[in-house]
Amino acid sequence: MTKLPFKLLCVTSRLRAFASKLLVLAVVLVSGLALAGESRVAKPAVIIEKADSQCVAPPEEMRRNHMEMLKHQRDKTLRLGQRGAKVSLNGCIECHASKKTGSVLGSGENFCQGCHAYAAVHLDCWDCHQPKAHTKATPAPAAAGAKP
């Protein structure tokens, strides 16, 4: 058996260690990809209350892009004063509010709250807007000492 120089032995052992780490990483990635389509969390049971109406876009597009649509409409409403557009928060509430509560919030069964809880996304729309159909949001009370 031939003795290898010390430096070559160090390089060889480092290569073996690197190769074993690379193999473990590959196994983890492949197993992760195999399980990517599966989830241990049940998908929300979304009930569209107004089944007789047509949404502004297909469900796949709405799942991915509804926030962008609402943001664009928000900007048009706030900056240009354009109301009554095809995509609006009030329009969403009109169709998706629960028949029991009249709201899109309140439990995991309600449309917005159910999906956003599943996706772990914070709903900040309702910090300013009313989550119930046919209702106007009440303005927040003025801060003490604020000028009208």
DRENNU-511502 format. One record per atom (N, C-alpha, C): residue number from 0; y, z negated, x; residue in one letter. Coordinates in steps of 0.1 Angstrom, whole numbers. Atoms other than C-alpha are relative to their C-alpha. Layout:
N
 resi north    up  east resn
  NUM     Y     Z     X    A
...
***
This chain:
148
 resi north    up  east resn
    0   -12     0     8    M
    0     0     0     0    M
    0    12     0     9    M
    1   -12    -1    -8    T
    1    34    10    13    T
    1    10   -10    -5    T
    2   -11     9     4    K
    2    62   -15    13    K
    2    12     8    -1    K
    3   -13    -6     2    L
    3    94    -3    -2    L
    3    11    -9     5    L
    4   -11     8    -4    P
    4   127   -13    12    P
    4     6    -8   -12    P
    5    -5     9    10    F
    5   144   -42    -6    F
    5    10     6   -10    F
    6   -10    -6     9    K
    6   173   -21   -20    K
    6    -7     9   -10    K
    7     8    -9     9    L
    7   148     4   -35    L
    7    -7    -8   -10    L
    8     7     9     9    L
    8   129   -25   -51    L
    8    10    -5   -11    L
    9   -10     5     9    C
    9   161   -38   -67    C
    9     3    11   -10    C
   10    -4   -11     9    V
   10   170    -4   -81    V
   10   -11     3   -10    V
   11    11    -2     8    T
   11   135     1   -94    T
   11    -1   -10   -11    T
   12     1    10    10    S
   12   134   -32  -112    S
   12    12     1   -10    S
   13   -11    -2    10    R
   13   169   -26  -127    R
   13    -3    12    -9    R
   14     3   -11     9    L
   14   157     8  -140    L
   14   -10    -4   -10    L
   15    10     4    10    R
   15   127    -8  -156    R
   15     6    -9   -11    R
   16    -6     9     9    A
   16   148   -35  -172    A
   16     9     8   -10    A
   17    -9    -9     9    F
   17   173    -8  -185    F
   17    -9     8    -9    F
   18     9    -9     8    A
   18   144    14  -198    A
   18    -6    -9   -11    A
   19     6     9    11    S
   19   129   -16  -217    S
   19    11    -3   -10    S
   20   -11     3     9    K
   20   163   -25  -232    K
   20     3    12    -9    K
   21    -2   -12     7    L
   21   168    11  -242    L
   21   -11     3   -10    L
   22    11    -1     9    L
   22   134    12  -258    L
   22     1    -9   -12    L
   23    -2    10    11    V
   23   141   -19  -279    V
   23    12     5    -9    V
   24   -12    -5     8    L
   24   175    -5  -290    L
   24    -4    12    -8    L
   25     5   -12     8    A
   25   158    28  -301    A
   25    -9    -5   -11    A
   26     9     5    11    V
   26   132     9  -321    V
   26     8    -7   -11    V
   27    -9     7    10    V
   27   159   -12  -338    V
   27     8    10    -8    V
   28    -8   -11     7    L
   28   180    19  -346    L
   28    -9     8   -10    L
   29     9    -8     8    V
   29   150    38  -360    V
   29    -4    -8   -12    V
   30     4     8    12    S
   30   139     9  -382    S
   30    11    -2    -9    S
   31   -12     1     8    G
   31   174     4  -394    G
   31     3    12    -8    G
   32    -2   -13     8    L
   32   177    41  -404    L
   32   -11     1   -11    L
   33    10    -1    10    A
   33   144    38  -422    A
   33     3    -8   -12    A
   34    -3     9    11    L
   34   157     9  -443    L
   34    14     2    -6    L
   35   -14    -2     4    A
   35   192    23  -448    A
   35     1     3   -15    A
   36    -1    -3    14    G
   36   185    36  -483    G
   36    -4   -11    -9    G
   37     5    12     8    E
   37   170     3  -495    E
   37    10   -11     1    E
   38    -8    11     0    S
   38   189   -27  -505    S
   38    -7   -12    -7    S
   39     5    11     7    R
   39   179   -62  -514    R
   39     9    -5   -11    R
   40    -9     4    10    V
   40   209   -66  -536    V
   40    -1    10   -12    V
   41     1    -9    12    A
   41   206   -52  -572    A
   41    13     6    -2    A
   42   -12    -7     4    K
   42   231   -26  -581    K
   42     5    -5   -13    K
   43    -6     5    13    P
   43   255   -36  -609    P
   43    -4     9   -11    P
   44     3    -8    12    A
   44   246   -25  -644    A
   44    14     3    -6    A
   45   -13    -5     5    V
   45   278    -5  -652    V
   45    -2     6   -14    V
   46     0    -5    14    I
   46   284     0  -689    I
   46    14     7    -2    I
   47   -13    -7     3    I
   47   310    26  -698    I
   47     1    -1   -15    I
   48    -2     4    14    E
   48   323    13  -731    E
   48     3    12    -9    E
   49    -4   -12     8    K
   49   338    46  -743    K
   49    -9    12     4    K
   50    10   -11    -4    A
   50   307    68  -739    A
   50     4    14    -5    A
   51    -3   -13     6    D
   51   322    95  -760    D
   51    11     7     7    D
   52   -11    -6    -7    S
   52   351   102  -736    S
   52    -5     5    14    S
   53     4    -6   -12    Q
   53   350   122  -704    Q
   53     9    -6    11    Q
   54    -8     5   -11    C
   54   362   106  -671    C
   54     7    11     7    C
   55    -9   -10    -7    V
   55   388   123  -649    V
   55    -7     7    11    V
   56     7    -6   -11    A
   56   362   131  -622    A
   56   -15    -5    -1    A
   57    14     4     0    P
   57   324   129  -617    P
   57    -2   -14     6    P
   58     2    14    -4    P
   58   309    94  -611    P
   58     0    -1    16    P
   59     1     1   -14    E
   59   301   102  -574    E
   59    14     0     7    E
   60   -13    -1    -6    E
   60   337   112  -567    E
   60     8   -13    -3    E
   61    -7    12     4    M
   61   351    82  -586    M
   61    -4   -12     8    M
   62     5    11    -8    R
   62   329    58  -567    R
   62     7     0    14    R
   63    -6    -2   -13    R
   63   343    71  -534    R
   63    15     0     1    R
   64   -14    -3    -1    N
   64   378    81  -542    N
   64    10    -6   -10    N
   65    -9     4    11    H
   65   392    62  -572    H
   65    12    -8     5    H
   66   -12     7    -5    M
   66   414    40  -551    M
   66    10     9     6    M
   67   -10    -9    -5    E
   67   430    69  -534    E
   67     7     7   -11    E
   68    -6    -6    12    M
   68   436    85  -568    M
   68    10    -9    -6    M
   69    -9     9     6    L
   69   452    54  -581    L
   69    12    -3     9    L
   70   -11     2    -9    K
   70   473    49  -550    K
   70    10    11    -1    K
   71    -9   -11     1    H
   71   487    84  -552    H
   71     8    -1   -13    H
   72    -7     1    13    Q
   72   495    79  -589    Q
   72    10   -12     0    Q
   73   -10    11    -2    R
   73   511    45  -581    R
   73    12     4     7    R
   74   -12    -4    -8    D
   74   534    61  -556    D
   74     9     9    -9    D
   75    -8    -9     9    K
   75   544    88  -582    K
   75     7    -8   -10    K
   76    -6     8    10    T
   76   550    62  -608    T
   76    12    -8     5    T
   77   -10     9    -6    L
   77   570    38  -586    L
   77    12     8     5    L
   78   -11    -6    -7    R
   78   590    63  -566    R
   78     7    12    -8    R
   79    -5   -12     7    L
   79   594    93  -590    L
   79     1    -3   -15    L
   80    -1     4    14    G
   80   591    75  -624    G
   80   -10     8    -9    G
   81     9    -8     8    Q
   81   562    98  -635    Q
   81   -11    -9    -6    Q
   82    11     8     7    R
   82   540    81  -661    R
   82    -8     9    -9    R
   83     9    -7     9    G
   83   512    92  -684    G
   83    -8    11     7    G
   84     8   -10    -7    A
   84   493   111  -657    A
   84   -15    -1    -3    A
   85    15    -1     3    K
   85   456   121  -659    K
   85    -7   -12     6    K
   86     6    12    -7    V
   86   447    93  -634    V
   86    10   -11    -1    V
   87    -8    12     1    S
   87   462    59  -642    S
   87    -8   -12    -2    S
   88     7    13     2    L
   88   452    23  -641    L
   88    -2    -4   -14    L
   89     1     3    15    N
   89   459    19  -678    N
   89   -11     9    -6    N
   90    10    -8     5    G
   90   437    49  -685    G
   90   -14    -5     4    G
   91    13     5    -4    C
   91   408    34  -665    C
   91    -3   -12    -9    C
   92     3    12     8    I
   92   412     1  -684    I
   92    -3     4   -14    I
   93     3    -5    14    E
   93   413    19  -718    E
   93   -15     3    -2    E
   94    14    -5     2    C
   94   378    34  -712    C
   94   -10   -11     5    C
   95    10     9    -7    H
   95   362     7  -690    H
   95     0   -14    -4    H
   96    -1    15     4    A
   96   373   -26  -706    A
   96   -12    -3    -9    A
   97    12     5     8    S
   97   344   -46  -721    S
   97     4    -1   -15    S
   98    -3     2    14    K
   98   342   -45  -759    K
   98     0   -14    -4    K
   99     1    14     3    K
   99   334   -82  -759    K
   99    13    -7     4    K
  100   -12     7    -5    T
  100   364   -94  -738    T
  100    13     9     0    T
  101   -12    -8    -1    G
  101   387   -64  -738    G
  101     5     1    14    G
  102    -4     1   -14    S
  102   389   -68  -700    S
  102    -9     7     9    S
  103     9    -5   -11    V
  103   376   -52  -668    V
  103    -4   -11    10    V
  104     3    11    -9    L
  104   374   -86  -652    L
  104    -7   -12    -9    L
  105     5    12     7    G
  105   358  -120  -661    G
  105   -15    -3     3    G
  106    14     2    -4    S
  106   321  -115  -651    S
  106    -5    12     7    S
  107     6   -11    -7    G
  107   298   -94  -631    G
  107    -4    12    -9    G
  108     4   -11     9    E
  108   290   -74  -662    E
  108    12     9    -3    E
  109   -12    -8     2    N
  109   326   -62  -665    N
  109     2    11    11    N
  110     0   -12    -9    F
  110   333   -28  -650    F
  110     5    -2    14    F
  111    -6     1   -13    C
  111   357   -34  -622    C
  111    -6   -11     9    C
  112     5    11    -7    Q
  112   345   -68  -612    Q
  112   -14     1     5    Q
  113    14    -2    -4    G
  113   308   -59  -612    G
  113    -2     9    12    G
  114     1   -10   -12    C
  114   312   -29  -588    C
  114     6    -6    12    C
  115    -7     5   -12    H
  115   337   -46  -565    H
  115    -7   -12     6    H
  116     8    11    -5    A
  116   316   -77  -562    A
  116   -12     5     8    A
  117    11    -6    -7    Y
  117   286   -55  -553    Y
  117     4     6    13    Y
  118    -5    -7   -12    A
  118   306   -36  -527    A
  118     8   -10     9    A
  119    -8    10    -8    A
  119   323   -69  -514    A
  119    14     5     3    A
  120   -14    -4    -2    V
  120   357   -55  -520    V
  120     9    -9    -9    V
  121    -9     8     8    H
  121   386   -77  -531    H
  121     9     9    -9    H
  122    -8    -7    10    L
  122   404   -66  -562    L
  122    14    -6     0    L
  123   -13     5     0    D
  123   441   -69  -557    D
  123     9     7   -10    D
  124    -8    -6    10    C
  124   452   -47  -585    C
  124     5   -10   -10    C
  125    -3    10    11    W
  125   452   -77  -609    W
  125    10   -10     5    W
  126   -11     9    -5    D
  126   477   -96  -587    D
  126    13     3    -8    D
  127   -12    -4     7    C
  127   504   -76  -606    C
  127    -3     6   -14    C
  128     3    -7    13    H
  128   486   -57  -634    H
  128    -9    -8    -9    H
  129     8     7    10    Q
  129   470   -69  -666    Q
  129   -14     7    -1    Q
  130    13    -6     0    P
  130   432   -63  -667    P
  130    -5     3   -14    P
  131     5    -2    14    K
  131   430   -60  -705    K
  131     7    12    -6    K
  132    -5   -12     6    A
  132   434   -29  -726    A
  132    11    -4   -11    A
  133   -11     2    10    H
  133   465   -26  -749    H
  133     9   -12     2    H
  134    -8    12    -3    T
  134   483   -54  -731    T
  134    10     3    11    T
  135   -10    -2   -11    K
  135   515   -55  -710    K
  135    -1   -12     9    K
  136     0    12    -9    A
  136   515   -77  -679    A
  136    13    -8    -1    A
  137   -12     9     1    T
  137   538  -107  -680    T
  137     6    -1    13    T
  138    -6     1   -14    P
  138   563  -108  -652    P
  138    -1   -14     5    P
  139     1    13    -6    A
  139   560  -136  -628    A
  139    13    -8    -2    A
  140   -13     8     1    P
  140   585  -165  -632    P
  140     8     1    12    P
  141   -10    -2   -11    A
  141   616  -162  -611    A
  141    -1   -13     9    A
  142     1    11    -9    A
  142   616  -184  -580    A
  142    13    -8    -2    A
  143   -11     9     2    A
  143   638  -214  -581    A
  143    12     4     9    A
  144   -12    -4    -8    G
  144   674  -205  -570    G
  144     2    15     1    G
  145    -1   -14    -1    A
  145   667  -168  -573    A
  145    11     6   -10    A
  146   -10    -6     9    K
  146   695  -146  -587    K
  146    -7    10    -9    K
  147     6   -10     8    P
  147   686  -125  -617    P
  147     3    14     3    P
***
